[in-house]
């Protein structure tokens, strides 16, 4: 059974090749269904592997399948191998399961797109790269997938490369921004891999558990901080989060697949996968937790004032990734993966529902122009409401259980981090239901736009319903006091640290109070317009403008990094390049040209001059042999 793991990669690769070479002779719907069928097939393979693992004793749930020896340079050996264990299979099921639903949704959403074939080729390629990332048994194989999803992200964000608007500028520039910012994180990953190999002599994950014990604390700290740099790039954390909001320039299914459910969680997965290294440096873990929670708070404050529906969800994604990174930093690996899985369900749902609104309004996502859509788009409204409830942490929804699992760990280990988490959870509940109330409730704000709104076709709404169901029941995979997911991941993450029942109950109670207060504030502000809520907002009015400007982080990047680099490069272009580089090249050419011109004058066609030259040459040779000898 486990030997058939190659199908996990072969199916999306085959889909991409079929679309690349035969897609031009297929109809658009056939191209879409071929791509979707291949990802569905990969999901079936991942489920089969999952069932195979469950049949084994817990101690044997780590199987390495080696295909060939990939690199052998002296004692540096890296195999082309996959690691089948609870963590990799959990990630594979999320990638292929959610990915298949988004592929099917895209058949309807991209129906009138002239680059239909190219879009589905990129999507299948992304699935292949993401599976390479999560299934590889070594750092180098994971890095190939890491770079592959970066390339796919660049291609999909800039899919409409010839488009430009006021919000994003040139869409191609948004793709370049994501690519360049991620290269900074990738530099940290490369340095971390070099240090791991030079100190431990291996890049294979299963060897790290024993080898990591030989690391000096300072070395472990440096390696983990370099890995953290990689995670901040891919998982959009401070200071490298700025690419993700601009990534919303890509088609909405891209936002759902890459920037909510899969690629951006790669940093979380990487930290959990390398947990043996992180156990050797508590300081690195604490720094990671602080970066995660500060990112969560910062992004939540920005999300609460955004007016573009996709931008609200983009900053929400950054915020929720902060929760996951913080959990991983506190060694709550089970809680981090739990929230990763549930977030994939409800955030993919929210993005696809936003795409349904966009599809119905011909691209309008400004919530100030919407309103009253629940009567025109009942399916989209109900599914979006489910996703918002899960994101906000409404009790019994999947997001309630997974977010609470992280907050309870913070309550036990670090009260300051917990305080930030509670404030962020409150803001999350407010902006989640702000999006619901302003978009779908009240009266239409643009009557002409409202009159032309329609519900999306079933090929788009069926994936919404499936994700809505998963967003409701997803919490059962790790119910409090049962810890099923923790038990499943135990061979990878080790024994789960039991949290005292009193702290668990206190954390749950506070979480319920926070979400209820948040929903009531959102209702009073955006639905019933109550005076007390307006007074509350006025107290924090001084924060609104900086939050609307995203705390001027992009401006600081431009001022301190982009503008100086452009200035230096401009000076090189205007001065150094033409005067020094071009001057040197042109100078050498000029000298040779002048020398050639001087020599050319000797070739005057006069026979006596040539005879004199020969005579002088003979005399010079004779003098050399007579006097030099």
C-alpha positions in Angstrom: 0.0 0.0 0.0 2.7 2.5 1.0 4.7 1.8 -2.2 1.9 3.5 -4.1 2.7 6.8 -2.6 4.2 7.8 -6.0 0.7 8.2 -7.2 0.3 11.2 -4.9 2.8 13.1 -7.1 2.1 11.4 -10.4 -1.5 12.4 -10.6 -1.2 16.2 -10.3 2.0 16.0 -12.5 0.1 14.1 -15.1 -2.8 16.6 -15.0 -0.4 19.4 -15.5 1.2 17.7 -18.5 -2.1 16.8 -20.1 -3.3 20.4 -19.8 0.1 21.7 -21.1 0.3 19.6 -24.2 -3.3 18.7 -25.0 -5.3 21.4 -23.3 -5.6 23.6 -26.4 -7.6 20.8 -28.1 -10.0 20.5 -25.1 -13.0 22.6 -24.1 -12.6 24.8 -21.0 -14.8 22.6 -18.8 -12.9 19.4 -19.8 -9.6 21.1 -18.9 -11.1 22.1 -15.5 -12.5 18.6 -14.8 -9.2 16.9 -15.8 -7.3 19.1 -13.4 -9.9 18.6 -10.6 -10.0 14.8 -11.2 -6.3 14.5 -10.8 -6.3 16.3 -7.4 -9.3 14.2 -6.3 -7.3 11.1 -7.2 -4.4 12.4 -5.1 -6.8 13.0 -2.2 -8.0 9.4 -2.6 -4.4 8.2 -2.4 -3.7 10.3 0.7 -6.9 8.8 2.4 -5.7 5.3 1.5 -2.3 6.1 3.1 -4.0 7.5 6.1 -6.0 4.3 6.6 -2.9 2.3 6.1 -1.2 4.2 8.9 -4.1 3.8 11.3 -3.9 0.1 10.9 -0.3 0.1 12.3 0.7 0.4 15.9 1.6 4.0 16.9 5.3 3.2 17.2 5.5 2.0 13.6 3.7 5.0 12.0 6.8 6.4 10.3 7.6 4.9 7.0 10.3 6.1 4.6 10.0 5.2 0.9 13.4 5.8 -0.9 13.3 5.9 -4.7 16.9 6.6 -5.5 20.0 8.3 -4.1 19.5 11.9 -5.2 22.9 13.5 -4.3 26.2 12.0 -3.3 29.1 14.4 -2.9 31.8 12.9 -0.6 29.9 12.2 2.7 27.0 14.4 1.7 24.2 12.2 0.8 20.6 13.1 0.2 18.0 10.5 -1.0 14.9 11.1 -3.1 12.6 9.8 -0.5 9.2 10.5 1.1 8.2 10.2 4.7 4.8 8.8 5.4 3.8 9.6 9.0 0.8 11.2 10.7 2.0 14.8 10.1 2.8 14.4 6.4 -0.4 12.5 5.7 -2.5 15.1 7.6 -1.0 17.8 5.5 -1.4 15.8 2.3 -5.1 15.3 3.0 -5.6 19.0 3.7 -3.7 20.0 0.5 -5.5 17.6 -1.8 -8.9 17.7 -0.1 -9.3 21.4 0.1 -7.4 21.8 -3.2 -9.8 19.5 -5.0 -12.8 21.6 -3.8 -11.2 24.8 -4.9 -10.3 23.3 -8.3 -14.0 22.3 -8.8 -15.1 25.8 -7.7 -12.7 27.3 -10.2 -14.4 25.6 -13.1 -17.4 27.9 -12.6 -15.5 31.0 -11.4 -12.9 31.1 -14.2 -15.5 30.2 -16.9 -15.0 33.2 -19.1 -11.2 33.4 -18.6 -9.3 33.3 -21.9 -6.2 31.9 -20.1 -8.2 29.0 -18.7 -5.7 26.3 -19.7 -2.8 28.2 -18.1 -4.7 28.7 -14.9 -5.3 25.0 -14.3 -1.8 24.1 -15.3 -0.5 26.4 -12.6 -3.0 25.0 -10.1 -2.0 21.4 -10.7 1.7 22.4 -10.6 1.1 24.1 -7.2 -0.5 21.0 -5.7 2.5 18.9 -6.9 5.0 21.4 -5.3 3.0 21.5 -2.1 2.9 17.7 -1.8 6.7 17.7 -2.5 7.1 20.1 0.4 5.1 18.2 3.0 6.0 14.6 2.0 9.8 14.9 1.6 11.9 13.1 4.3 14.7 15.7 4.2 15.4 19.4 4.3 16.6 19.6 0.7 13.5 17.8 -0.8 11.3 20.1 1.3 13.1 23.1 0.0 12.5 22.0 -3.6 8.8 22.0 -2.8 9.2 25.3 -0.8 10.6 27.0 -3.9 8.1 25.3 -6.1 5.1 26.8 -4.2 6.9 30.1 -4.3 7.1 29.9 -8.1 3.5 28.8 -8.4 2.4 31.6 -6.1 4.3 34.2 -8.2 2.7 32.9 -11.4 -0.8 32.8 -9.9 -0.7 36.1 -8.1 0.4 37.8 -11.3 -2.0 35.7 -13.4 -3.6 38.9 -14.7 -0.2 40.4 -15.3 -1.6 42.9 -17.9 -4.1 44.3 -15.4 -3.8 47.5 -13.4 -6.1 49.3 -10.9 -5.8 51.8 -8.1 -5.7 49.3 -5.3 -3.0 47.0 -6.5 -1.2 48.9 -9.3 0.1 46.5 -11.9 -0.9 43.0 -10.8 2.5 41.7 -12.1 4.2 43.9 -9.5 2.1 42.1 -6.8 3.5 38.8 -7.9 7.1 40.2 -7.9 6.6 41.6 -4.4 5.6 38.2 -3.1 8.5 36.5 -4.9 11.1 39.0 -3.7 9.9 39.1 0.0 9.8 35.3 0.1 13.4 35.1 -1.1 14.5 36.9 2.1 12.9 34.1 4.1 14.4 31.5 1.8 17.9 32.9 2.4 17.3 32.0 6.1 16.2 28.5 5.2 19.3 28.0 3.1 21.6 29.1 5.9 19.7 26.9 8.4 20.2 23.9 6.2 23.9 24.6 5.8 24.2 24.8 9.6 22.2 21.7 10.2 24.4 19.7 7.8 27.7 21.1 9.1 26.8 20.5 12.7 24.7 17.3 12.6 25.9 15.7 9.4 22.3 15.0 8.2 19.4 16.6 6.5 17.0 13.7 7.0 14.2 14.6 9.4 14.0 11.2 11.1 17.7 11.5 12.0 17.2 14.9 13.7 15.6 13.5 16.9 18.8 11.8 18.0 21.3 14.1 16.4 19.8 17.3 17.8 20.8 16.4 21.3 24.4 17.1 20.3 23.7 20.7 19.4 25.2 23.4 21.5 22.5 25.8 22.8 23.9 28.8 20.9 24.0 26.8 17.7 20.5 25.5 18.2 19.4 29.1 18.8 21.0 30.4 15.5 19.5 27.5 13.5 16.0 28.0 14.9 16.1 31.8 14.3 17.2 31.2 10.7 14.3 28.7 10.3 12.0 31.4 11.9 13.2 33.8 9.2 12.1 31.3 6.6 8.7 30.8 8.4 8.1 34.6 8.6 8.5 34.8 4.8 6.3 31.9 3.8 3.7 32.2 6.6 3.6 36.0 6.4 4.7 37.1 9.8 6.4 40.3 11.1 8.4 41.7 9.3 7.8 39.8 6.0 4.0 39.7 6.0 3.6 42.7 3.6 3.4 40.5 0.5 0.2 38.6 1.4 -2.4 41.5 1.2 -1.1 42.4 -2.3 -1.4 38.7 -3.2 -5.1 39.2 -3.3 -4.6 40.6 -6.9 -4.7 37.0 -8.0 -7.9 35.2 -8.9 -10.0 34.4 -5.8 -9.5 30.6 -6.0 -5.8 31.3 -5.8 -6.4 33.3 -2.6 -8.4 30.4 -1.1 -5.9 27.7 -2.1 -2.5 29.3 -1.7 -3.0 32.2 0.7 -5.4 30.6 3.1 -5.4 26.8 3.1 -2.0 25.5 2.0 1.1 27.5 1.0 1.1 30.0 3.9 0.9 27.2 6.4 4.2 25.8 5.2 6.1 27.8 7.8 4.0 26.3 10.6 4.5 22.8 9.1 8.3 23.3 8.9 8.5 24.3 12.6 6.5 21.4 13.7 8.4 19.0 11.4 11.8 20.2 12.9 10.5 20.2 16.5 13.6 18.2 17.6 15.7 21.3 16.9 13.3 23.7 18.6 13.4 21.6 21.8 17.0 22.5 22.1 16.4 26.3 22.2 13.6 27.6 24.5 14.6 31.2 23.7 14.0 30.7 20.0 10.6 29.2 20.7 9.7 32.2 22.9 10.8 34.6 20.3 8.7 32.8 17.7 5.6 32.9 20.0 6.0 36.7 20.5 6.4 37.3 16.8 3.3 35.2 16.1 1.1 37.0 18.6 2.3 40.5 17.7 1.6 39.6 14.1 -1.8 38.3 15.0 -2.7 41.6 16.9 -1.2 43.9 14.2 -3.1 42.2 11.4 -6.4 42.1 13.3 -6.2 45.9 13.9 -5.8 46.4 10.2 -8.5 44.0 9.2 -11.1 45.7 11.3 -10.9 48.9 9.2 -10.5 47.4 5.7 -13.4 47.9 3.2 -12.3 45.4 0.6 -13.8 42.0 1.4 -10.7 40.0 0.2 -8.4 42.4 2.1 -10.3 41.8 5.3 -9.8 38.1 4.8 -6.2 38.5 3.8 -5.3 40.3 7.1 -7.4 37.8 8.9 -5.2 35.0 7.4 -2.1 36.8 8.6 -3.6 37.1 12.1 -4.6 33.4 12.3 -1.2 32.3 11.0 0.2 34.3 14.0 -1.8 32.1 16.3 -0.4 29.0 14.7 3.2 30.3 14.8 2.8 31.2 18.4 1.5 27.8 19.3 4.4 26.1 17.5 6.8 28.4 19.3 5.3 27.3 22.7 5.8 23.7 21.7 2.0 23.2 21.4 2.5 21.5 18.1 -0.8 19.6 18.2 -2.7 22.9 18.8 -0.8 24.5 15.9 -1.7 21.7 13.4 -5.3 21.6 14.8 -5.8 25.3 14.0 -4.0 24.9 10.7 -6.6 22.2 9.6 -9.7 24.0 10.8 -8.4 27.3 9.4 -8.0 25.6 6.0 -11.7 24.7 6.1 -13.3 28.0 7.2 -10.8 30.4 5.5 -11.1 28.6 2.2 -14.8 28.8 2.6 -14.7 32.5 3.3 -12.5 33.3 0.3 -14.7 31.2 -2.0 -17.8 32.9 -0.7 -16.2 36.2 -1.2 -15.4 35.0 -4.7 -19.1 34.1 -5.2 -19.9 37.7 -4.2 -17.3 39.0 -6.7 -18.7 36.7 -9.4 -22.2 38.1 -8.8 -21.2 41.7 -8.7 -18.8 41.6 -11.6 -15.7 42.2 -9.5 -17.0 44.6 -6.8 -15.8 43.7 -3.3 -16.1 47.1 -1.6 -18.4 46.3 1.3 -19.5 50.0 1.4 -21.1 49.4 -2.0 -22.8 46.2 -1.0 -25.6 45.4 1.5 -28.7 43.3 1.5 -27.2 40.5 -0.5 -28.6 37.7 1.7 -31.9 37.8 -0.1 -30.3 37.7 -3.5 -27.6 35.2 -2.6 -28.9 32.9 0.2 -26.5 30.1 -0.3 -23.5 32.4 -0.4 -24.8 34.2 2.7 -25.4 31.1 4.8 -22.0 29.6 3.9 -20.2 32.9 4.5 -22.0 33.2 7.9 -20.8 29.7 8.8 -17.2 30.6 7.9 -17.4 33.9 9.8 -18.7 32.1 12.9 -15.9 29.6 12.8 -13.3 32.3 12.3 -14.8 34.4 15.2 -14.8 31.3 17.4 -18.5 30.9 18.0 -18.9 28.0 20.5 -19.1 24.5 18.9 -17.7 25.7 15.6 -14.3 24.3 14.5 -12.5 27.6 15.0 -13.7 27.8 18.6 -12.0 24.5 19.6 -8.8 25.1 17.6 -8.3 28.7 18.7 -9.2 27.9 22.3 -6.6 25.1 22.3 -3.9 27.8 21.5 -5.2 30.3 24.0 -5.3 27.8 26.8 -1.7 26.9 26.2 -0.8 30.6 26.3 -2.9 31.0 29.5 -0.8 28.3 31.2 2.6 29.3 29.9 2.7 33.1 29.3 0.0 35.5 30.6 1.3 38.4 28.5 0.9 36.4 25.3 -2.5 35.2 26.4 -3.6 38.8 27.0 -2.6 39.7 23.4 -4.4 36.6 22.2 -7.6 37.6 24.0 -7.6 41.1 22.5 -6.9 39.6 19.1 -9.8 37.2 19.5 -12.1 40.0 20.4 -11.1 42.0 17.3 -11.5 38.8 15.2 -15.1 38.4 16.3 -15.8 42.1 15.5 -14.3 42.2 12.0 -15.7 38.8 11.1 -19.3 39.8 11.8 -18.6 43.3 10.4 -18.0 41.6 7.1 -21.3 39.6 7.4 -23.5 42.5 8.5 -22.2 45.2 6.1 -22.1 42.9 3.1 -25.2 40.8 3.5 -27.6 42.7 5.8 -29.3 46.1 5.7 -30.3 47.9 2.6 -28.5 47.9 -0.7 -26.1 50.8 -1.0 -25.8 50.6 -4.8 -29.2 49.8 -6.2 -28.0 49.3 -9.8 -25.4 46.9 -8.6 -27.9 45.1 -6.3 -30.4 44.6 -9.2 -27.9 42.7 -11.2 -26.7 40.4 -8.4 -27.4 36.7 -8.8 -26.5 33.5 -7.0 -23.5 31.5 -8.3 -23.9 28.2 -10.2 -24.0 24.9 -8.4 -20.4 24.0 -9.4 -19.4 26.9 -7.2 -21.9 26.5 -4.4 -21.5 22.8 -3.8 -17.8 23.2 -2.7 -19.1 26.0 -0.4 -21.5 23.7 1.3 -18.9 21.0 1.8 -16.5 23.4 3.3 -19.3 24.8 5.5 -20.0 21.4 6.9 -16.3 20.8 7.5 -16.1 24.2 9.3 -18.9 23.1 11.6 -17.7 19.6 12.4 -14.0 20.1 12.0 -13.5 20.6 15.8 -14.3 16.9 16.5 -10.8 15.9 15.3 -9.4 17.3 18.6 -12.2 17.9 21.1 -11.1 19.2 24.5 -10.2 16.4 27.0 -10.0 13.9 24.1 -7.1 15.2 22.1 -7.5 12.9 19.2 -5.3 14.8 16.8 -2.6 15.1 19.5 -2.7 11.4 19.9 -2.5 10.8 16.2 0.5 13.2 15.9 2.3 11.7 18.9 4.8 9.7 16.9 6.0 13.0 15.4 5.5 15.6 18.1 6.0 13.5 21.2 3.8 13.3 24.3 1.2 16.0 24.7 1.6 18.1 27.8 -1.7 17.8 29.8 -3.2 21.2 30.8 -4.9 21.3 34.2 -8.7 21.1 34.0 -9.1 24.4 35.9 -7.1 26.3 33.3 -8.9 24.5 30.5 -12.3 25.5 31.8 -11.2 29.0 32.6 -9.8 29.5 29.1 -13.0 28.1 27.5 -15.2 30.4 29.6 -13.2 33.5 28.8 -13.2 32.6 25.1 -17.0 32.3 25.1 -17.4 35.6 26.8 -14.9 37.3 24.4 -16.7 36.0 21.2 -20.2 37.0 22.5 -18.9 40.5 23.4 -17.3 40.8 20.0 -20.4 39.7 18.1 -22.6 42.1 20.2 -20.3 45.0 19.4 -20.3 44.2 15.7 -24.1 44.0 15.8 -24.5 47.3 17.6 -22.0 49.1 15.3 -23.0 47.7 11.9 -26.5 46.5 12.2 -28.5 48.4 14.8 -26.3 51.5 15.0 -26.6 51.8 18.8 -25.3 54.9 20.6 -23.1 53.1 23.1 -21.2 51.3 20.4 -20.6 54.6 18.5 -19.2 56.1 21.7 -16.9 53.1 22.1 -15.6 53.7 18.6 -15.1 57.4 19.3 -12.8 56.5 22.2 -10.5 54.7 19.8 -10.9 57.1 16.9 -7.3 58.2 17.1 -6.2 54.7 16.1 -8.4 54.6 12.9 -6.2 56.6 10.6 -3.0 54.7 11.3 -4.8 51.4 11.1 -6.3 52.4 7.7 -2.7 53.2 6.5 -1.7 49.7 7.8 0.4 51.4 10.5 2.6 52.8 7.8 4.6 49.7 7.5 4.6 49.7 3.7 5.6 53.4 3.8 8.5 52.5 6.1 9.6 49.7 3.8 9.5 52.2 0.9 11.4 54.9 2.8 14.1 52.8 4.4 14.6 50.0 1.9 12.9 50.5 -1.5 13.7 54.2 -2.0 17.4 53.9 -1.0 17.9 50.8 -3.2 16.2 52.6 -6.1 18.4 55.7 -5.4 21.6 53.6 -5.4 20.6 51.6 -8.4 19.7 54.9 -10.2 23.1 56.4 -9.4 24.8 53.2 -10.8 22.6 53.5 -13.9 23.3 57.2 -14.4 26.9 57.5 -13.3 28.9 54.3 -12.5 27.6 52.2 -15.3 28.1 54.7 -18.2 31.2 56.4 -16.9 33.1 53.5 -15.2 31.8 50.3 -16.8 31.0 51.6 -20.2 34.0 54.0 -20.0 36.4 51.1 -19.4 34.9 49.0 -22.2 34.8 52.0 -24.6 38.3 53.0 -23.5 39.8 49.6 -24.4 37.9 49.7 -27.7 39.1 53.2 -28.4 42.8 52.4 -27.7 42.6 49.3 -30.0 40.8 51.4 -32.6 43.4 54.1 -32.5 46.2 51.6 -32.7 44.6 49.9 -35.7 44.2 53.3 -37.3 48.0 54.0 -36.8 49.0 50.6 -38.2 46.6 51.0 -41.1 48.5 54.0 -42.3 51.6 51.9 -42.8 49.7 49.9 -45.4 50.1 52.6 -48.1 50.5 50.4 -51.2 54.0 51.8 -52.1 56.4 49.0 -53.0 59.6 50.9 -51.9 58.1 51.4 -48.5 57.3 47.7 -48.1 60.9 46.9 -49.3 62.3 49.3 -46.8 60.2 47.7 -44.0 61.5 44.2 -45.0 65.1 45.5 -45.0 64.7 47.1 -41.6 63.2 43.9 -40.2 66.1 41.8 -41.5 68.6 44.2 -40.0 66.8 44.1 -36.7 66.9 40.3 -36.7 70.6 40.2 -37.5 71.4 42.7 -34.8 69.5 40.5 -32.3 71.4 37.3 -33.2 74.8 39.1 -33.4 74.6 41.2 -30.2 72.1 39.4 -28.0 73.8 36.0 -28.6 
